[in-house]
Amino acid sequence: MFYSLLDDYKKFERIANNYSNGSTELDLSNERFIAPTTMIPLLCFAEQNNIETFIVHPNTEEYIERILNRKETSTTTPYQILPRSAKERQDLELSLRMTEKIDGSYGGSYTLHYIFTELTNNIYNHTPFEEELASQGYTYAQEYPNQRKLDLCVMDDGLGIPGRFKKSGINFDDDCNAIEMAISNNSTVSDDKEARGNGLWSTIRLTVEGNNGEVLIVSGQGGLHIIKNRYKYFMLENKDIFKGTLISMRFNKSEVQNFYDYIDVFPGNPYKYEEDSKWYKKL
């Protein structure tokens, strides 16, 4: 069974909800399949709670061991721990190195490089490690050849979108509304043309419109799930187990055509926030 990105995230919530506070072990033994959108939040959760051991199902033992040892295969990249400074990340050419390890037929190499760059830029611009606004960040990508899909995840444990808005004195109704604002060209940093919030919006357009893919954003206590022409906002079931921002994208095995059509102009945000959490069709 191939689950949606939202289902994968909910699996993280279920596992974390069953954690016994103070334990150095996390029980994943009932999970026969673990996806990146489950595993990356678990890595952050484990770090925050000083968890040393994952108890795993035999089906996932090799997969999880490979992730923890940061090994790559023909269908996975080693998960990357983001450097503390933006300069170090630039010097390491992290986005390029990640892109080179991924099959470019998923969205296109240029698209993937752009998305890695934009999403990691968001972390360093909005919740930098050097200012101790975040303590850890990860990137990870995994191909599913049989389904002709690629999952790409970027996460940090920083302020989150709502926290950054608060720090910048920008008002919003709740954390879902903050996500809506973040993808509507609202920025919390300077007037620099490259820092006006367009990166997150263009990432969504490239994935959903350019590739017919899927996007999940979880930040603060809110989330947004977009799949094909439908979307919904949701509030987290347990606000105490998640910290920071997770952005997951699922690409089909096809390259984005007319790349610049999706990043040059902001046509207005079609993903309007409604509080009833039901599915809506994109306007």
C-alpha positions in Angstrom: 0.0 0.0 0.0 1.4 3.4 -1.0 0.2 6.1 1.4 -0.2 9.9 0.9 2.3 12.3 2.5 -0.3 13.2 5.1 -0.8 9.6 6.0 3.0 9.3 6.4 3.1 12.3 8.7 0.2 10.9 10.7 2.2 7.8 11.3 4.9 9.9 12.9 2.3 11.4 15.2 1.1 7.9 16.2 4.6 6.7 17.0 5.5 9.8 18.9 2.2 9.8 20.9 3.1 6.3 22.2 6.6 7.4 23.4 7.1 7.2 27.2 8.6 10.4 28.4 12.2 10.0 29.7 12.8 6.7 27.8 15.9 6.4 25.6 14.0 4.0 23.3 11.4 4.6 20.6 9.1 1.8 19.6 8.6 1.4 15.8 8.1 -2.4 16.0 4.5 -2.3 14.7 5.4 -0.3 11.5 6.2 -2.6 8.6 6.9 0.4 6.3 8.5 3.8 7.1 8.6 6.6 4.6 10.8 9.8 4.6 7.9 11.9 5.8 7.6 9.7 8.9 11.3 9.1 9.4 12.7 12.7 9.2 10.3 14.1 11.9 11.2 11.0 14.0 14.9 11.9 13.8 14.2 15.4 15.1 11.9 14.0 17.8 14.6 11.5 18.9 17.2 14.3 19.1 14.9 16.5 21.2 14.1 13.6 23.6 17.6 12.1 23.9 16.4 8.8 22.3 19.3 6.5 21.6 17.6 3.3 20.3 14.9 2.6 17.7 13.0 -0.7 18.2 12.0 -1.6 14.7 10.0 -4.2 12.7 12.2 -6.7 10.8 10.9 -5.3 7.5 12.3 -1.9 8.2 15.5 -2.8 10.1 17.9 -2.5 7.2 16.2 0.7 5.9 16.4 2.5 9.2 20.0 1.3 9.9 21.0 2.7 6.5 19.4 6.1 7.3 21.0 6.3 10.7 24.4 5.4 9.2 23.8 8.0 6.4 24.4 5.5 3.6 23.0 5.9 0.1 21.7 3.4 -2.4 20.6 3.6 -6.0 17.2 4.9 -4.8 18.0 6.9 -1.7 20.3 9.8 -0.8 22.0 9.8 2.6 20.1 12.1 4.8 22.0 15.4 5.2 22.4 17.3 8.5 22.4 20.9 7.5 25.5 22.9 8.5 25.3 25.6 11.1 26.0 28.5 8.8 24.7 29.5 5.4 28.3 30.1 4.2 29.3 26.6 5.1 26.3 25.2 3.2 27.2 27.2 0.2 30.9 26.2 0.4 29.8 22.5 0.5 27.5 23.0 -2.5 24.9 21.0 -0.6 22.0 21.5 -3.0 24.1 20.6 -6.0 25.5 17.5 -4.2 22.0 16.3 -3.2 20.6 16.9 -6.7 23.4 15.0 -8.4 22.4 11.9 -6.4 18.8 11.9 -7.6 17.4 10.7 -10.9 16.7 13.9 -12.7 13.7 12.5 -14.5 11.7 13.2 -11.4 10.8 16.8 -12.0 14.1 17.6 -13.7 17.6 18.2 -12.3 17.2 22.0 -12.5 13.8 21.9 -10.7 15.2 19.7 -8.0 18.3 21.9 -7.5 16.0 25.0 -7.3 13.7 23.4 -4.7 16.6 22.2 -2.5 18.2 25.6 -2.7 14.9 27.5 -1.9 13.8 25.4 1.0 17.2 25.4 2.7 17.5 29.1 2.0 14.3 29.5 4.0 15.8 27.9 7.0 18.9 30.1 7.0 17.0 33.2 6.2 14.1 32.8 8.6 15.3 30.6 11.5 19.1 30.5 11.4 21.1 28.1 13.5 23.7 30.8 14.2 21.1 32.8 16.1 20.0 29.7 17.9 16.5 29.9 16.4 16.9 26.2 15.3 19.2 23.5 16.5 19.0 20.9 13.7 17.9 20.6 10.1 17.7 17.6 7.7 17.2 16.9 4.0 16.5 13.5 2.5 15.2 12.1 -0.8 14.0 8.6 -1.7 12.9 7.1 -5.0 10.1 4.5 -5.3 10.9 2.9 -8.7 7.8 0.6 -8.8 5.4 3.6 -8.2 7.6 5.9 -10.3 7.6 8.4 -7.4 10.2 10.4 -5.6 9.8 11.8 -2.0 11.9 14.8 -1.0 11.9 16.2 2.6 13.4 19.2 4.2 12.9 19.9 8.0 14.2 22.1 10.8 13.2 22.3 14.4 13.2 26.1 14.6 10.6 28.8 15.1 8.3 27.5 12.4 6.3 29.8 10.1 4.0 31.0 12.9 6.9 31.7 15.3 8.8 33.6 12.7 5.7 35.8 11.9 5.3 36.5 15.7 9.0 37.4 16.0 8.6 39.8 13.1 5.4 41.4 14.5 3.1 40.1 11.7 -0.4 39.2 12.8 -2.3 36.1 11.8 -5.4 34.2 13.0 -3.9 30.8 13.7 -1.0 28.6 12.5 -2.9 27.5 9.4 -3.5 31.1 8.4 0.2 31.7 8.9 1.0 29.0 6.4 -1.5 30.5 4.0 0.2 33.9 4.4 3.7 32.3 3.9 2.7 30.9 0.5 1.1 34.2 -0.5 4.3 36.2 -1.0 4.4 37.5 2.6 7.9 37.7 4.0 9.5 38.1 7.4 12.9 39.2 6.2 14.1 42.5 4.7 13.1 43.8 1.2 15.7 41.7 -0.5 14.1 40.5 -3.8 15.3 37.0 -3.1 13.7 36.9 0.4 10.1 37.9 -0.3 8.5 34.5 0.3 8.3 33.5 -3.4 10.5 30.5 -2.9 7.9 28.5 -1.0 5.2 29.4 -3.4 7.2 28.6 -6.5 8.2 25.2 -5.0 4.5 24.4 -4.6 3.8 25.4 -8.2 6.7 23.4 -9.6 5.6 20.3 -7.7 1.9 20.4 -8.0 1.2 22.2 -11.2 4.4 21.5 -13.1 4.7 17.8 -12.1 1.2 16.9 -11.0 2.8 16.0 -7.7 1.9 16.3 -4.0 3.0 18.7 -1.2 2.8 18.6 2.6 3.7 21.5 4.8 3.6 21.2 8.6 4.7 24.1 10.7 3.9 25.2 14.2 0.6 23.6 15.0 -0.8 23.8 11.5 -0.5 22.0 8.2 -1.4 22.1 4.5 -1.7 19.1 2.2 -2.0 19.5 -1.5 -2.6 16.6 -3.9 -3.6 17.0 -7.5 -6.3 19.7 -7.6 -7.4 19.3 -4.0 -6.1 20.7 -0.7 -6.9 21.0 2.9 -5.5 22.7 6.0 -5.4 20.9 9.3 -4.4 21.4 12.9 -2.0 19.0 14.6 -3.6 16.4 16.8 -0.8 16.7 19.4 0.9 20.1 19.5 3.6 19.0 21.9 5.3 16.4 19.7 6.2 18.5 16.6 8.5 21.5 16.5 9.7 23.5 13.5 8.8 23.1 9.8 8.5 20.0 7.6 8.1 20.3 3.9 7.7 17.1 1.9 7.2 16.8 -1.8 6.3 13.8 -4.0 7.3 13.9 -7.6 6.1 11.8 -10.5 8.7 10.5 -13.0 8.4 13.2 -15.5 10.3 16.5 -16.0 8.7 19.9 -15.4 8.2 21.7 -18.7 8.5 25.5 -19.1 10.3 25.9 -15.7 10.2 29.7 -15.6 6.5 29.9 -16.1 6.2 28.6 -12.5 8.6 31.0 -10.8 8.5 34.3 -12.6 5.1 35.6 -11.7 2.9 35.2 -8.6 -0.6 34.8 -9.9 -2.3 34.8 -6.4 -2.6 32.0 -3.9 -5.4 29.6 -4.9 -5.1 27.6 -1.6 -7.4 29.7 0.6 -7.6 28.8 4.3 -11.0 27.6 5.7 -11.3 26.5 9.3 -13.4 23.4 8.8 -10.5 21.2 7.6 -12.4 19.5 4.7 -11.0 19.0 1.2 -11.3 21.9 -1.2 -10.7 22.1 -4.9 -8.1 24.6 -6.0 -9.7 27.8 -7.3 
